[in-house]
Amino acid sequence: MTGPPTDLAEAPPKRLHGRAFYQKIGSPKRIVAPMVDASELAWRILSRKYNADAAYSPMLHARLFAETESYRRQSLRYAPTSDTEPALSYDGDHNSDRPFLIQFCANDPQHLLSAAKIAQNHCDAVDLNLGCPQGIARKGHYGAFLQEQPDLIYKLINTLHKELDIPVTAKIRILETKEKTLEYAKMVLDAGASILTVHGRRRDQKSHNTGLADWSYIRYLRDNLPPETVIFANGNILYNADVEACLEVTGADGVMVAETNLYNPAVFMPPTASFEERFPRVDVMVRQYLQIVQDLTFGEGNPVVELSREEAREHASLTCIKSHLFRLLHAVFTRKENHYIRNTLAKATGQRFDEILKLADELEKVVEEQLKLTPETPEQWDEIMKEAGGPGADAKVLRIPWWRCQPYVRPTPQQAYEKGAMRKSKKELDAAAKESKRELDADSAAPSSTEETPAKRQKLEEPQPEQIKGNDQLASLDPNVAG
Ligand SMILES: Cc1cc2nc3c(=O)[nH]c(=O)nc-3n(C[C@H](O)[C@H](O)[C@H](O)COP(=O)(O)O)c2cc1C
Protein backbone atom coordinates (compact mmCIF):
# COMPACT_ATOMS: atom_id res chain seq x y z
CA MET A 1 0.00 0.00 0.00
CA THR A 2 1.79 3.12 -1.14
CA GLY A 3 0.60 6.67 -1.53
CA PRO A 4 1.82 9.29 -3.96
CA PRO A 5 5.47 10.45 -3.64
CA THR A 6 6.35 11.96 -0.28
CA ASP A 7 7.59 15.27 -1.70
CA LEU A 8 3.90 16.25 -1.71
CA ALA A 9 3.95 15.83 2.04
CA GLU A 10 5.73 19.10 2.84
CA ALA A 11 4.11 20.83 5.82
CA PRO A 12 3.81 24.61 5.83
CA PRO A 13 6.77 25.75 7.88
CA LYS A 14 4.65 27.96 10.13
CA ARG A 15 3.15 25.22 12.26
CA LEU A 16 4.22 22.31 14.42
CA HIS A 17 3.95 18.69 13.37
CA GLY A 18 3.86 15.29 15.05
CA ARG A 19 5.50 15.05 18.46
CA ALA A 20 6.30 18.77 18.62
CA PHE A 21 2.60 19.50 18.17
CA TYR A 22 1.63 16.80 20.68
CA GLN A 23 3.95 18.35 23.26
CA LYS A 24 2.65 21.83 22.57
CA ILE A 25 -0.88 20.73 23.48
CA GLY A 26 0.39 19.29 26.78
CA SER A 27 1.11 15.64 25.80
CA PRO A 28 -2.43 14.42 26.56
CA LYS A 29 -2.76 10.82 27.77
CA ARG A 30 -6.48 10.46 28.54
CA ILE A 31 -8.62 11.31 25.58
CA VAL A 32 -12.38 11.52 25.02
CA ALA A 33 -13.13 9.76 21.72
CA PRO A 34 -15.05 11.31 18.84
CA MET A 35 -18.65 10.15 19.37
CA VAL A 36 -21.64 11.11 17.24
CA ASP A 37 -24.35 12.61 19.45
CA ALA A 38 -22.20 12.02 22.50
CA SER A 39 -18.86 13.92 22.60
CA GLU A 40 -20.53 17.32 22.34
CA LEU A 41 -19.37 20.37 24.30
CA ALA A 42 -21.27 19.68 27.55
CA TRP A 43 -19.98 16.13 27.71
CA ARG A 44 -16.41 17.18 27.00
CA ILE A 45 -16.55 19.80 29.76
CA LEU A 46 -17.85 17.14 32.17
CA SER A 47 -15.16 14.64 31.14
CA ARG A 48 -12.43 17.25 31.50
CA LYS A 49 -13.64 17.91 35.07
CA TYR A 50 -12.94 14.22 35.63
CA ASN A 51 -9.39 14.36 34.32
CA ALA A 52 -9.68 13.94 30.55
CA ASP A 53 -6.67 15.68 28.98
CA ALA A 54 -8.07 16.16 25.47
CA ALA A 55 -11.26 15.55 23.53
CA TYR A 56 -12.59 15.10 20.00
CA SER A 57 -15.82 16.50 18.56
CA PRO A 58 -18.44 14.10 17.25
CA MET A 59 -17.78 13.19 13.61
CA LEU A 60 -19.05 15.94 11.32
CA HIS A 61 -19.89 15.49 7.66
CA ALA A 62 -17.33 17.58 5.75
CA ARG A 63 -19.45 18.45 2.72
CA LEU A 64 -22.51 19.40 4.78
CA PHE A 65 -20.33 21.41 7.14
CA ALA A 66 -18.72 23.29 4.27
CA GLU A 67 -21.97 23.99 2.45
CA THR A 68 -24.77 24.29 5.01
CA GLU A 69 -24.98 27.10 7.53
CA SER A 70 -27.75 25.41 9.58
CA TYR A 71 -25.67 22.20 9.87
CA ARG A 72 -22.69 24.25 11.05
CA ARG A 73 -24.84 26.00 13.65
CA GLN A 74 -26.19 22.68 14.93
CA SER A 75 -22.71 21.14 15.00
CA LEU A 76 -20.66 23.81 16.74
CA ARG A 77 -21.26 26.73 19.04
CA TYR A 78 -19.09 29.68 18.05
CA ALA A 79 -17.30 32.24 20.19
CA PRO A 80 -19.27 35.46 20.77
CA THR A 81 -18.44 38.01 18.09
CA SER A 82 -19.37 41.10 20.09
CA ASP A 83 -19.28 42.25 23.71
CA THR A 84 -23.07 42.29 23.86
CA GLU A 85 -23.38 38.54 23.31
CA PRO A 86 -23.42 36.44 26.49
CA ALA A 87 -19.99 34.98 27.31
CA LEU A 88 -21.03 31.34 27.32
CA SER A 89 -18.59 28.54 26.74
CA TYR A 90 -18.29 27.56 23.11
CA ASP A 91 -16.69 24.73 21.15
CA GLY A 92 -12.94 25.11 21.39
CA ASP A 93 -13.12 27.74 24.18
CA HIS A 94 -9.54 28.30 25.31
CA ASN A 95 -10.61 28.26 28.98
CA SER A 96 -12.85 25.24 29.02
CA ASP A 97 -12.47 23.13 25.88
CA ARG A 98 -8.82 22.61 24.87
CA PRO A 99 -7.05 20.60 23.58
CA PHE A 100 -9.87 20.02 21.13
CA LEU A 101 -9.82 18.15 17.82
CA ILE A 102 -12.64 18.39 15.29
CA GLN A 103 -13.31 15.20 13.36
CA PHE A 104 -14.71 14.98 9.86
CA CYS A 105 -15.73 12.18 7.57
CA ALA A 106 -15.08 12.85 3.90
CA ASN A 107 -14.24 11.24 0.58
CA ASP A 108 -13.49 14.40 -1.38
CA PRO A 109 -10.30 16.37 -0.58
CA GLN A 110 -11.82 19.71 -1.60
CA HIS A 111 -14.92 19.26 0.57
CA LEU A 112 -12.70 18.22 3.44
CA LEU A 113 -10.41 21.19 2.96
CA SER A 114 -13.30 23.68 2.80
CA ALA A 115 -14.77 22.26 6.02
CA ALA A 116 -11.38 22.10 7.77
CA LYS A 117 -10.59 25.71 6.87
CA ILE A 118 -13.73 26.83 8.71
CA ALA A 119 -13.05 24.48 11.63
CA GLN A 120 -9.38 25.38 12.07
CA ASN A 121 -10.22 28.59 13.93
CA HIS A 122 -11.96 26.60 16.65
CA CYS A 123 -9.65 23.68 17.43
CA ASP A 124 -6.07 22.43 17.74
CA ALA A 125 -6.20 19.88 14.93
CA VAL A 126 -8.58 18.41 12.39
CA ASP A 127 -9.06 14.64 12.46
CA LEU A 128 -10.10 12.38 9.60
CA ASN A 129 -12.42 9.49 10.45
CA LEU A 130 -11.13 6.32 8.78
CA GLY A 131 -12.73 3.97 11.28
CA CYS A 132 -16.51 4.19 11.03
CA PRO A 133 -17.77 0.69 10.08
CA GLN A 134 -21.51 1.39 10.10
CA GLY A 135 -23.90 0.83 7.20
CA ILE A 136 -24.28 4.59 6.82
CA ALA A 137 -20.52 4.93 6.21
CA ARG A 138 -20.64 2.13 3.65
CA LYS A 139 -23.48 3.95 1.85
CA GLY A 140 -21.85 7.37 2.12
CA HIS A 141 -18.46 5.87 1.28
CA TYR A 142 -16.40 7.19 4.15
CA GLY A 143 -14.79 6.01 7.40
CA ALA A 144 -13.45 2.46 7.29
CA PHE A 145 -14.86 1.99 3.78
CA LEU A 146 -12.01 4.06 2.36
CA GLN A 147 -9.50 1.40 3.46
CA GLU A 148 -9.40 -0.08 -0.03
CA GLN A 149 -8.43 3.31 -1.52
CA PRO A 150 -5.08 4.27 -0.02
CA ASP A 151 -4.44 6.87 -2.71
CA LEU A 152 -7.65 8.69 -1.79
CA ILE A 153 -6.82 8.49 1.93
CA TYR A 154 -3.37 9.89 1.18
CA LYS A 155 -4.84 12.75 -0.80
CA LEU A 156 -7.41 13.62 1.87
CA ILE A 157 -4.79 13.82 4.61
CA ASN A 158 -2.09 15.38 2.48
CA THR A 159 -4.39 18.14 1.24
CA LEU A 160 -5.01 19.24 4.83
CA HIS A 161 -1.36 18.77 5.70
CA LYS A 162 -0.33 21.14 2.94
CA GLU A 163 -3.14 23.67 3.17
CA LEU A 164 -4.23 24.05 6.80
CA ASP A 165 -2.77 26.32 9.46
CA ILE A 166 -3.18 23.57 12.07
CA PRO A 167 -2.16 19.88 12.02
CA VAL A 168 -4.21 17.03 10.62
CA THR A 169 -4.64 13.72 12.49
CA ALA A 170 -6.34 10.43 11.61
CA LYS A 171 -8.20 7.60 13.34
CA ILE A 172 -7.92 4.15 11.79
CA ARG A 173 -9.00 0.59 12.51
CA ILE A 174 -6.60 -2.32 12.30
CA LEU A 175 -6.51 -4.48 9.13
CA GLU A 176 -6.39 -8.30 8.85
CA THR A 177 -2.69 -8.61 9.68
CA LYS A 178 -0.14 -6.65 11.66
CA GLU A 179 2.01 -6.19 8.56
CA LYS A 180 -0.85 -4.74 6.51
CA THR A 181 -1.81 -2.47 9.41
CA LEU A 182 1.77 -1.21 9.62
CA GLU A 183 1.88 -0.47 5.91
CA TYR A 184 -1.45 1.36 6.22
CA ALA A 185 -0.25 3.36 9.24
CA LYS A 186 2.95 4.35 7.42
CA MET A 187 0.94 5.65 4.49
CA VAL A 188 -1.32 7.73 6.75
CA LEU A 189 1.74 9.18 8.53
CA ASP A 190 3.60 9.82 5.26
CA ALA A 191 0.57 11.75 4.05
CA GLY A 192 1.07 14.11 6.98
CA ALA A 193 -0.97 12.88 9.97
CA SER A 194 0.47 14.34 13.17
CA ILE A 195 -1.26 11.84 15.47
CA LEU A 196 -2.42 8.35 14.58
CA THR A 197 -5.27 6.92 16.63
CA VAL A 198 -5.50 3.15 16.30
CA HIS A 199 -8.74 1.44 17.23
CA GLY A 200 -7.63 -2.14 17.82
CA ARG A 201 -10.61 -3.70 16.08
CA ARG A 202 -11.15 -4.60 12.43
CA ARG A 203 -13.91 -3.16 10.27
CA ASP A 204 -16.16 -6.21 10.73
CA GLN A 205 -15.95 -5.92 14.54
CA LYS A 206 -19.11 -3.97 15.16
CA SER A 207 -22.54 -4.37 16.77
CA HIS A 208 -22.77 -7.82 18.38
CA ASN A 209 -19.53 -8.85 16.73
CA THR A 210 -17.55 -6.04 18.39
CA GLY A 211 -15.56 -8.28 20.71
CA LEU A 212 -12.22 -7.24 22.12
CA ALA A 213 -9.70 -4.84 20.65
CA ASP A 214 -6.29 -6.36 19.96
CA TRP A 215 -3.68 -4.28 21.74
CA SER A 216 -0.86 -6.39 20.28
CA TYR A 217 -1.46 -4.72 16.91
CA ILE A 218 -0.93 -1.31 18.49
CA ARG A 219 2.25 -2.56 20.19
CA TYR A 220 3.45 -3.84 16.81
CA LEU A 221 2.95 -0.39 15.30
CA ARG A 222 4.73 1.24 18.24
CA ASP A 223 7.71 -1.10 17.80
CA ASN A 224 7.93 -0.65 14.05
CA LEU A 225 7.19 3.04 13.56
CA PRO A 226 9.73 5.75 14.34
CA PRO A 227 9.67 6.70 18.05
CA GLU A 228 8.66 10.26 17.21
CA THR A 229 5.33 8.97 15.84
CA VAL A 230 2.48 9.91 18.19
CA ILE A 231 0.01 7.06 18.70
CA PHE A 232 -3.29 7.00 20.59
CA ALA A 233 -4.57 3.52 21.47
CA ASN A 234 -8.31 2.84 21.46
CA GLY A 235 -10.39 -0.07 22.73
CA ASN A 236 -10.99 -2.31 25.81
CA ILE A 237 -11.05 0.28 28.58
CA LEU A 238 -13.42 -0.63 31.40
CA TYR A 239 -11.71 0.86 34.45
CA ASN A 240 -9.23 3.58 35.35
CA ALA A 241 -6.47 1.01 35.80
CA ASP A 242 -6.98 -0.17 32.22
CA VAL A 243 -5.77 3.20 30.96
CA GLU A 244 -2.39 2.67 32.65
CA ALA A 245 -2.30 -0.95 31.50
CA CYS A 246 -3.04 0.07 27.92
CA LEU A 247 -0.26 2.68 27.94
CA GLU A 248 2.16 0.06 29.22
CA VAL A 249 1.12 -2.83 26.97
CA THR A 250 0.84 -0.83 23.75
CA GLY A 251 3.54 1.79 24.40
CA ALA A 252 1.08 4.37 23.01
CA ASP A 253 1.32 8.05 23.95
CA GLY A 254 -2.32 8.35 24.90
CA VAL A 255 -5.46 6.26 25.39
CA MET A 256 -8.75 7.18 23.78
CA VAL A 257 -11.96 5.99 25.46
CA ALA A 258 -15.50 6.01 24.05
CA GLU A 259 -18.16 3.75 25.49
CA THR A 260 -16.93 3.52 29.09
CA ASN A 261 -16.54 7.31 29.18
CA LEU A 262 -20.27 7.55 28.47
CA TYR A 263 -21.17 5.23 31.35
CA ASN A 264 -18.56 6.56 33.75
CA PRO A 265 -17.03 9.96 32.86
CA ALA A 266 -14.64 9.41 35.79
CA VAL A 267 -12.87 6.61 33.90
CA PHE A 268 -9.99 9.07 33.38
CA MET A 269 -9.31 9.56 37.09
CA PRO A 270 -5.88 8.25 38.10
CA PRO A 271 -5.87 4.71 39.53
CA THR A 272 -4.69 6.17 42.85
CA ALA A 273 -7.98 8.09 43.20
CA SER A 274 -10.46 6.99 45.87
CA PHE A 275 -13.39 4.72 45.18
CA GLU A 276 -15.74 7.75 45.39
CA GLU A 277 -13.69 9.57 42.75
CA ARG A 278 -13.41 6.58 40.43
CA PHE A 279 -17.03 5.49 40.64
CA PRO A 280 -19.04 8.63 41.49
CA ARG A 281 -22.69 8.38 42.52
CA VAL A 282 -24.89 8.62 39.43
CA ASP A 283 -27.18 11.23 40.95
CA VAL A 284 -24.16 13.46 41.62
CA MET A 285 -22.85 12.91 38.08
CA VAL A 286 -26.26 13.61 36.53
CA ARG A 287 -26.58 16.82 38.57
CA GLN A 288 -23.14 18.06 37.48
CA TYR A 289 -23.81 17.19 33.87
CA LEU A 290 -27.21 18.92 33.81
CA GLN A 291 -25.73 22.01 35.45
CA ILE A 292 -23.21 22.27 32.59
CA VAL A 293 -25.99 21.85 30.00
CA GLN A 294 -28.09 24.46 31.79
CA ASP A 295 -25.24 26.99 31.94
CA LEU A 296 -24.40 26.43 28.27
CA THR A 297 -27.99 26.72 27.13
CA PHE A 298 -29.50 29.47 29.24
CA GLY A 299 -26.41 31.27 30.53
CA GLU A 300 -24.84 30.86 33.96
CA GLY A 301 -27.34 31.69 36.70
CA ASN A 302 -30.17 32.31 34.22
CA PRO A 303 -33.53 30.65 34.83
CA VAL A 304 -34.65 27.77 32.64
CA VAL A 305 -37.12 28.81 29.95
CA GLU A 306 -39.10 26.68 27.57
CA LEU A 307 -37.54 26.56 24.11
CA SER A 308 -39.08 26.10 20.70
CA ARG A 309 -38.14 22.99 18.80
CA GLU A 310 -35.92 25.07 16.46
CA GLU A 311 -34.12 26.75 19.36
CA ALA A 312 -33.58 23.42 21.10
CA ARG A 313 -32.18 21.90 17.92
CA GLU A 314 -29.39 24.46 17.85
CA HIS A 315 -28.06 23.32 21.21
CA ALA A 316 -26.12 20.10 20.69
CA SER A 317 -25.97 19.74 24.47
CA LEU A 318 -29.79 19.57 24.62
CA THR A 319 -30.25 17.13 21.78
CA CYS A 320 -27.85 14.67 23.42
CA ILE A 321 -29.30 14.76 26.97
CA LYS A 322 -31.56 11.75 26.70
CA SER A 323 -29.00 9.38 25.27
CA HIS A 324 -26.46 10.47 27.91
CA LEU A 325 -28.94 9.95 30.74
CA PHE A 326 -30.01 6.54 29.44
CA ARG A 327 -26.38 5.44 29.44
CA LEU A 328 -25.48 6.96 32.81
CA LEU A 329 -28.58 5.45 34.38
CA HIS A 330 -28.36 2.07 32.69
CA ALA A 331 -27.75 0.22 35.96
CA VAL A 332 -30.38 2.29 37.81
CA PHE A 333 -32.94 1.24 35.21
CA THR A 334 -32.21 -2.46 35.62
CA ARG A 335 -34.11 -2.14 38.95
CA LYS A 336 -37.83 -2.62 38.53
CA GLU A 337 -38.64 -0.06 41.22
CA ASN A 338 -36.86 2.62 39.13
CA HIS A 339 -38.70 1.94 35.89
CA TYR A 340 -41.01 4.91 36.47
CA ILE A 341 -37.98 7.22 36.17
CA ARG A 342 -36.99 5.50 32.95
CA ASN A 343 -40.50 5.98 31.58
CA THR A 344 -40.45 9.68 32.46
CA LEU A 345 -37.08 10.07 30.75
CA ALA A 346 -38.38 8.29 27.64
CA LYS A 347 -41.07 10.97 27.28
CA ALA A 348 -38.80 13.95 28.06
CA THR A 349 -37.56 16.41 25.42
CA GLY A 350 -34.71 18.91 25.40
CA GLN A 351 -37.28 21.69 24.97
CA ARG A 352 -38.58 21.07 28.51
CA PHE A 353 -35.36 21.16 30.47
CA ASP A 354 -37.34 21.88 33.67
CA GLU A 355 -38.84 18.38 33.45
CA ILE A 356 -35.42 16.83 33.09
CA LEU A 357 -34.32 18.70 36.21
CA LYS A 358 -37.29 17.23 38.12
CA LEU A 359 -36.11 13.81 37.05
CA ALA A 360 -32.71 14.56 38.59
CA ASP A 361 -34.48 15.49 41.87
CA GLU A 362 -36.30 12.17 41.80
CA LEU A 363 -33.10 10.28 41.14
CA GLU A 364 -31.42 11.96 44.12
CA LYS A 365 -34.32 10.90 46.35
CA VAL A 366 -34.12 7.30 45.14
CA VAL A 367 -30.36 7.06 45.76
CA GLU A 368 -30.62 8.73 49.18
CA GLU A 369 -33.33 6.27 50.21
CA GLN A 370 -31.25 3.34 49.02
CA LEU A 371 -28.22 4.56 50.95
CA LYS A 372 -30.32 4.77 54.11
CA LEU A 373 -31.25 1.12 53.60
CA THR A 374 -27.76 -0.06 52.62
CA PRO A 375 -25.16 2.44 53.82
CA GLU A 376 -21.83 2.14 52.03
CA THR A 377 -18.73 1.31 54.02
CA PRO A 378 -15.04 1.80 53.18
CA GLU A 379 -14.56 -1.95 53.81
CA GLN A 380 -17.08 -2.76 51.10
CA TRP A 381 -15.23 -0.43 48.70
CA ASP A 382 -11.91 -2.07 49.53
CA GLU A 383 -13.45 -5.43 48.78
CA ILE A 384 -14.66 -4.29 45.35
CA MET A 385 -11.39 -2.53 44.56
CA LYS A 386 -9.32 -5.64 45.28
CA GLU A 387 -10.70 -7.13 42.10
CA ALA A 388 -9.95 -4.05 39.99
CA GLY A 389 -7.07 -3.66 37.58
CA GLY A 390 -5.46 -5.52 34.71
CA PRO A 391 -5.99 -4.92 31.03
CA GLY A 392 -9.63 -4.70 29.95
CA ALA A 393 -9.38 -7.99 28.15
CA ASP A 394 -8.70 -9.90 31.38
CA ALA A 395 -10.17 -7.70 34.06
CA LYS A 396 -12.91 -9.14 36.19
CA VAL A 397 -16.18 -7.30 35.98
CA LEU A 398 -16.49 -5.45 39.26
CA ARG A 399 -19.73 -5.43 41.19
CA ILE A 400 -20.22 -1.69 41.34
CA PRO A 401 -23.46 -0.76 43.18
CA TRP A 402 -26.20 0.38 40.80
CA TRP A 403 -26.24 3.92 42.22
CA ARG A 404 -22.66 4.49 41.07
CA CYS A 405 -21.27 5.06 37.56
CA GLN A 406 -20.45 1.74 35.93
CA PRO A 407 -18.02 0.50 33.29
CA TYR A 408 -19.50 -0.55 29.98
CA VAL A 409 -19.10 -4.26 29.46
CA ARG A 410 -19.93 -5.46 25.96
CA PRO A 411 -21.26 -9.00 25.60
CA THR A 412 -18.77 -11.12 23.65
CA PRO A 413 -19.71 -12.35 20.16
CA GLN A 414 -20.00 -15.86 21.70
CA GLN A 415 -22.59 -14.57 24.20
CA ALA A 416 -24.43 -12.82 21.38
CA TYR A 417 -24.57 -16.09 19.38
CA GLU A 418 -25.81 -17.95 22.42
CA LYS A 419 -28.58 -15.44 23.03
CA GLY A 420 -29.50 -15.50 19.34
CA ALA A 421 -28.74 -11.77 19.04
CA MET A 422 -26.09 -12.45 16.40
CA ARG A 423 -26.25 -14.81 13.48
CA LYS A 424 -23.46 -16.09 11.29
CA SER A 425 -23.01 -14.63 7.83
CA LYS A 426 -23.38 -16.88 4.79
CA LYS A 427 -19.61 -16.68 4.33
CA GLU A 428 -18.99 -17.86 7.89
CA LEU A 429 -21.59 -20.61 7.56
CA ASP A 430 -20.01 -21.85 4.32
CA ALA A 431 -16.57 -21.80 5.95
CA ALA A 432 -17.89 -23.70 9.00
CA ALA A 433 -19.62 -26.26 6.77
CA LYS A 434 -16.41 -26.72 4.76
CA GLU A 435 -14.41 -27.10 7.96
CA SER A 436 -16.74 -29.72 9.42
CA LYS A 437 -16.72 -31.59 6.08
CA ARG A 438 -12.92 -31.53 6.14
CA GLU A 439 -13.00 -32.94 9.67
CA LEU A 440 -15.44 -35.65 8.65
CA ASP A 441 -13.31 -36.58 5.63
CA ALA A 442 -10.22 -36.69 7.79
CA ASP A 443 -12.03 -38.88 10.32
CA SER A 444 -13.23 -41.34 7.70
CA ALA A 445 -9.77 -41.47 6.13
CA ALA A 446 -8.12 -42.10 9.51
CA PRO A 447 -6.26 -45.42 10.01
CA SER A 448 -8.58 -48.32 10.98
CA SER A 449 -6.79 -48.69 14.30
CA THR A 450 -8.53 -45.46 15.37
CA GLU A 451 -11.71 -46.79 16.88
CA GLU A 452 -14.99 -45.06 16.38
CA THR A 453 -15.85 -43.86 19.88
CA PRO A 454 -19.45 -43.06 20.94
CA ALA A 455 -18.49 -39.39 20.93
CA LYS A 456 -17.15 -39.63 17.39
CA ARG A 457 -20.22 -41.52 16.21
CA GLN A 458 -22.36 -38.77 17.64
CA LYS A 459 -20.25 -36.25 15.72
CA LEU A 460 -20.75 -38.19 12.49
CA GLU A 461 -24.49 -38.53 12.91
CA GLU A 462 -25.55 -35.22 14.39
CA PRO A 463 -25.66 -32.03 12.36
CA GLN A 464 -23.14 -29.46 13.61
CA PRO A 465 -24.52 -26.46 15.50
CA GLU A 466 -23.46 -24.13 12.68
CA GLN A 467 -25.41 -26.23 10.20
CA ILE A 468 -28.56 -26.06 12.31
CA LYS A 469 -28.19 -22.31 12.72
CA GLY A 470 -27.49 -21.85 9.05
CA ASN A 471 -30.73 -23.28 7.77
CA ASP A 472 -33.14 -21.23 9.79
CA GLN A 473 -31.12 -18.07 10.06
CA LEU A 474 -30.08 -17.28 6.54
CA ALA A 475 -33.39 -15.64 5.83
CA SER A 476 -33.04 -13.13 8.64
CA LEU A 477 -29.47 -11.98 8.13
CA ASP A 478 -28.99 -8.40 9.20
CA PRO A 479 -26.22 -6.88 7.05
CA ASN A 480 -25.16 -4.60 9.91
CA VAL A 481 -24.78 -7.45 12.34
CA ALA A 482 -23.44 -10.13 10.05
CA GLY A 483 -21.15 -7.71 8.20
C1 LIG B 1 -21.96 6.56 20.78
C2 LIG B 1 -20.72 6.38 19.95
C3 LIG B 1 -20.48 7.23 18.89
C4 LIG B 1 -19.31 7.10 18.13
N1 LIG B 1 -19.05 8.02 17.15
C5 LIG B 1 -17.82 8.03 16.55
C6 LIG B 1 -17.42 9.11 15.73
O1 LIG B 1 -18.14 10.09 15.55
N2 LIG B 1 -16.19 9.04 15.15
C7 LIG B 1 -15.33 7.98 15.36
O2 LIG B 1 -14.21 7.98 14.83
N3 LIG B 1 -15.70 6.96 16.15
C8 LIG B 1 -16.90 6.98 16.78
N4 LIG B 1 -17.22 5.98 17.66
C9 LIG B 1 -16.23 4.93 17.93
C10 LIG B 1 -15.37 5.32 19.12
O3 LIG B 1 -14.70 6.54 18.91
C11 LIG B 1 -14.35 4.22 19.46
O4 LIG B 1 -13.46 4.08 18.39
C12 LIG B 1 -15.00 2.86 19.71
O5 LIG B 1 -16.19 2.98 20.46
C13 LIG B 1 -14.02 1.96 20.48
O6 LIG B 1 -13.67 2.53 21.71
P1 LIG B 1 -14.25 1.99 23.09
O7 LIG B 1 -13.90 0.54 23.17
O8 LIG B 1 -13.60 2.81 24.14
O9 LIG B 1 -15.75 2.17 23.05
C14 LIG B 1 -18.39 6.07 18.42
C15 LIG B 1 -18.66 5.20 19.47
C16 LIG B 1 -19.80 5.35 20.24
C17 LIG B 1 -20.04 4.41 21.39
The ligand as an ORCA input file, in Angstrom:
! r2SCAN-3c Opt
* xyz 0 1
  C     -21.963      6.563     20.776
  C     -20.723      6.377     19.946
  C     -20.480      7.234     18.891
  C     -19.307      7.104     18.132
  N     -19.052      8.022     17.149
  C     -17.822      8.025     16.552
  C     -17.420      9.105     15.730
  O     -18.139     10.089     15.549
  N     -16.186      9.036     15.149
  C     -15.332      7.982     15.359
  O     -14.211      7.983     14.830
  N     -15.697      6.963     16.154
  C     -16.901      6.977     16.781
  N     -17.223      5.980     17.661
  C     -16.234      4.931     17.929
  C     -15.372      5.320     19.118
  O     -14.703      6.543     18.907
  C     -14.354      4.225     19.455
  O     -13.457      4.085     18.392
  C     -14.999      2.865     19.707
  O     -16.192      2.978     20.457
  C     -14.025      1.962     20.480
  O     -13.668      2.529     21.706
  P     -14.252      1.987     23.086
  O     -13.900      0.535     23.166
  O     -13.596      2.813     24.137
  O     -15.750      2.171     23.051
  C     -18.388      6.070     18.419
  C     -18.660      5.201     19.473
  C     -19.797      5.346     20.239
  C     -20.036      4.409     21.386
*
